[in-house]
Amino acid sequence: MLNNTSAKATNTLKQIENVILFGLIALFPVFLLPSVQNPVVTAKLSILAIGLVSILILKAIRNITSKSKGLVFATSSLDLPILLLTVAYIVSGYLVSPNRLEAFWLPGSASFIIGGAVLYFVLRQLNEKSRMSVRLSLIAGGAFLAFYSVLQVSGILKSMQSLPAYLQNDVFSPAGSVFVSVIVFIVLAPMVADIILHSDKYLYKVLCGIAGGLFVLAFIVSLSGAIKNWNETQLPTLSTSWVVATESLKLKPFTGVGAGNYLSAFSRFIPISYNATPQWSTRFSNASNFYLTAIAETGLLGLASLVVLMIAFYKTSKKSISEGMVFEYAPAILMIVSLALFPGTPVLVVLFFITLALSGRTHIVHMFTPAHEAADASTEGKFATFATAIPLILISVFALFLVGREVKAEVLYQKALNAVSAQDGKLAYDTLQSAINTSPYNDRMHLTYSQLNLLLANSLTQKKTLSDDEKNTISQLVQQAVREGRAAVALNIDRSGNWVNLGSIYRAVIPLAKGADQFALQTYSQAIVLDPINPNVRVALGGVYYGLKRYEEAIDVFRLATSAKPDFANAHYNVAIAYRDNGQYDKSLAELTGVLSLVQKDSADYQAVQKEIENVKSKAPQKAPAPVQTDNLTPPTKIEENKKLQEKIALPNEATPTAVVSPTPVENNAPEASPLP
C-alpha cells in the first residue's frame, strides 16, 4: 500500500513537471512583461528561470523519494561541447565582465546560454512520446506567434487603445522582432511537415495542418513587414563585427571581453571607417550574427566549444540523414544557419538548444543503480542521489530569489520612468530609490537616478530667489547626482556611456560646484579612450573647454572630431563658433562655408549657418546671444556663474573620476525633492 502511494506521488510530480516543461516551451516565444522597461528580454529570462527552477526542484524531489535511488541519465555526443560552451559563458560572465548583473540578468547573454543548456539536458532525458509532446508544444508556441502576427497586420491591435504602445508598432514582435518571427516559422516548418507526413495520430495531423497554414500566412505578412520596415532594422555589418571580434581576442584571447559586455567592445574597437556609414552614431550590443558575438564575449574558449559542437553535430547528422532522418535534423540545421546570419536573440538561442536536444540519438547511463527495478537502493546510490539533489534544490531556490528580486527592481524602475514622464518628481525620486535599494548593482538605475537628481537641482536653480532650505537641497541633489553618476561608472568602468553621463553631470554643475570643471575634462577624456572614434564625445569635451573660455584647446578638440568624421556638420559648426569667439574670423568663415555643403538647403540648419555667416562677416561679430540651435546643429555654450548661491557646493571628497566607488543603496536621509517642472 505504501509503495503504491509513493509511486502515485512520484507519478503526480512527473505530470506536474511535464506540464511546466511543455508550458514553458509553448509560452516562451510570446511571453511578455508589460510593466518593465524591456518587456521582451525580461519576460523571456524570467519565465525561463522560473520554469527551469521548478522543473529541477521537482526532479530532485522525485529522485530523493524514489525507491530505486541512483543516477540514471541519457547522453549524446553533443553534451560535452554544449557543456564547454556553458562553462565558457560562466567563466566569461563571472570572472571577466565588469558588471556581472549585465552578464546574468540584462542583457543576460550568459543566462540564456546557461538556461538553454539546462533545457537541452532536461529534454535529452525524455522518451520518444514526451519528445513528441515537446514538438507539439513548440508548434503551439509558433502558432501563438503566428496568430499575433496576423492580428498585427490586420490592424486590430492598433484599434485597441488600452494596449501598450509597443504592441501597436508594426515592427514589434513578442519574439523580439519580425525577423525573429520569420526565422521561427522557417525552423518549425520541417517539424510540422514531419508530423503531417509520418504521425499515425489523425488529431496531430489536423492540428499541425492548421498550425502550418498559420505559419505560411504569418510568414508572408511578417516577411513583407520586415522588408517594408527594413530601414528601422539595424545591424552592424559583417566586416565591422569581424573587426570587433578579432580586436577583442587580441585584448583578452582566452576569455573574451565578458558576457553581456559586447556594447563596450563595440565602442572601443570599431574601425574609423564606421563613421562613414549611416549607422555611425549607433553603438550595438551584438554583432551581425551570434557566433561573432560569442567569440568577442567568450574568446578562444567559446570559439573552441562552438567548433567542437559543430563537428560533433556534423558527424551525428551526416550519419542519421543518410538513414532517412532528414526531418529530425532539419530544424537544428536551420537554426545553425540562422545564427550565422542573425544575432542570437533570447528566442533564437533557446530554440537552438531545443532543436539540438530533439535531434540525434541518446544512450542511457546507469550510475550507482540497483541491478533491477525492484531491488533496494545501494548505499552509493543513496549518497549520489542526495549529493546531487540537495545542492540542486538549494541553488535553484537561490536563483529563484535572485530573479524575483531583479524583476521587482525592474517593475519599480519602470514605475519611476512613468513618474518622470508624468512630471511627478517626488514619486519618481522615491520609487527610483526603492529600485536601487532592491538592485544596487544595476548601473542603468544609478545612471537614471543621477540624471534625475541633476534635473531636480536645475529646476530649483531656476527660481528667482532661493531660501536657505532650497540652497541646502540643491547642494544635496548635486552631490547625490555626482555620487550616483560615479556609482554607474564603478559598476561598469568599461562603458563609455557611463563616463559620458558623469561628464555631463560635472559639466552641468560647473557653475555650482568647486572643481567640477577639471572633473568634467578628465571624465570626458576617459570616455574618449573607451569610444575613440565617436565625434560626439569629442564635441562634448570641446564644449567644456569652450564654456571655460579656453578657445584654443576647444578648437583643437573640435578639429579632432572633424578628423574622426569629416562630414559631421555639427563638429565643423562648433569649430566655427570657437574660431569666432577666439577672434579668428577668417577661419570661422571658412568653416561655416564648409558647413553649408554638409546640410540640406532650405533647412533650418542652412538658415542658421547663413545667419551666422552674416554675423561673422560684420565688423563686430555678435558673441551673444548664442548661435541658433537646430535639430542637427548644437553650438557650444558659455558657462555662466550662478550668483544665487552665496558659495559654491563642495563635491564629495571621492569626486575624482579615477577613484573606485563601491555601489551602495541610496541613503535614507536623501533630500525630499520638489516635483519636476
Phi, psi and omega in degrees: 000317180295321179295322179295319179296317179296318180294322179294318179295318179297320179294322178297316177299321179296319179295318178297318179300317180294319179300316179295317182296309182293324177294319178301314182294320182288322186273338187306315183293337188243357185288133180227154172238097186291345186266016179233166184294320178247088187292342183273298186294316179299319180295315181297316181293322181293311183291326178294315181294312182296317180296312182292320178298316179298318180295315182294321178295317179296320178297317180297317180295318180297320180293322180293320184274352181287141179291319181271086185273144180156180180253115178234121182209158179263144180229164175211176182289346180272349186298312184297311179297327177292321176296320179295319178297320178296316178298320179300317180288324178295313179298313181296316182289321185275321187262336188249318184302131179299327180233106183296333180297323178291327179291321188250355177239276179233124005286350170069033181300323179292319183293324179291326175293314180297313180297318178297321179293317177299317178298322177302311182292328176294315182292330180296338183276354185280151173278178186296324179295316179291327177296324175297322177295324177296316179299317179295324178293319176300316180295322177297316177299319176296323179294320176300316180294320179295320179298319177297317181299320179293316177299321181297315181289327182293341181090001181295320181295323180294332180281348180266091187294340182285346181285152174302153185299324184293333178289342179264001179280136184294333183260001181278148174212141176301339179280350180127317177194167179293331177295319177298319178300316179300316179296318179301316180296320179294316183294324183278345182302313178298328179294317178296315181298321180298316181292318180297320184277328191241347181289144178264007179252119185297323181298319179297318179299317182294312181298317179291329175296317177296315179298320179298320177297319177296320180299315181298313180296314181293324178299316181295312183289324180290318180294318179295321178294322179294319179292319181298322183255032184301324182296336179274351180262108184248133174221146174293154179289162180295321181294318178295317180297322179295317179298315180298318181295314182292320178293326176295321178294324178295322182288310180223085189297321188273324186247350183074187184277353179113136178300136180079005185248020183296325181304316179294320179295320179299312180299324186279330191245357180297142182285161181297334179296340180298331181290349178269358181264159178297342183268011193306328184271357183266136175245120188267148178261008176205160177281184180289342176214167185297318188294319179291326175296314181297320180294317180296322185276330186242357174069205183295332178296316177291320179299315180298318180294323178293319179297315179296321179297315181294321178295316180296319179293321180299315181296317181292314184290324181300316181291316183289322179295324177295339178268007175096010182267052184291312185296328182291326183263344185302315180301318180294320178298317178297324179292319179299318178293317182299319180289344174277348182249336185226160178297157180274084176289164180306316182295316182291321180296312180294320178297326176301312180291324179295315181294325175296320181294329183274354179251148176090169182257157178233162171227148187273135177246130178250124177232127177059033182254154179291164183295326178217166190301325185277351183288153177290153180291141177283163178299318179297321180295317178298315182296316180298320180296310181291326181293334178264323186287315184296309176300324179298318179295316181296315179296320181296316180295319179296318178298320179296321177297316180296317179297316179300320180295316182290324177296318177301316179296320179295321178296316178295321180298315179295322177298321178294319178297321177297322179293323176298316179298326180275003179060037175255086186296321182297313180294318180299316181297309183294319182291322178292326173301313181297320180297317180291321176297328178285320181228080187289348183257018180264107184292332177302318183288320176296321179297313179296321181294324177296318179294322180293318177300317180294319180298318179292322178296317179296323180296325178287323182292346180284347179292148181294317177231150182236135174280168179298321179296320180292322176297319178295320179295318178301315180301315181292321180295319179296314179297320179293321178300317179295315181300315183289323176297321178290326177296320178297319178296315182296327181286333173212086187288346179270355185271110182302322181300326178292321177292321178298318178298316179295321177298320179293329177292311178300319179299318183290331185260009177305318178292345187251335192233144178289135174078000183294331181297314179292322177297321180297315180297317180295319185291315178296325178297320178293323177298323179293323177301323184271347177217069195293335183259007182280109182291334181296323180291322178293323176297321179296317178296316177299327178296327177292314177301317180298315180299331178272005180065028174261074193293321181300315179292324177297316180300317180300316182289318178299322180291328174296325177295320178290332176290322179293324178217092186301333182264019181275101186300320184295324178295315178297322179298318178293322176300316182298317181294320179294319175300316181301312183285346176268004178081009180262075191289324180297316179293324178297316180296321179296318179294316181296322177297322176293326179297325180303328180281350183257353180242160181285140177293153180064017176261167177298327177299313183297316180295321180296319180291318178300318179297320180289327176298316177298322179296314182291326180290339180292162183293331181227086182304138178282122175267346178215138005290168183297156177304157183293137176259135177239189181295328186248345182244117180238105182287157175290155183236151178284153176258111183263144177293141176266113185268001181282334178265132183294326178216153183291152180286138175273118178289159178305149182302331183268022187290343178301129189292347180273353180286159179264129181243127176273130181293131179228154177301156180297140181293141181290337182264023177296152186294148176279116190274153175283156178299155178296148178291000000 
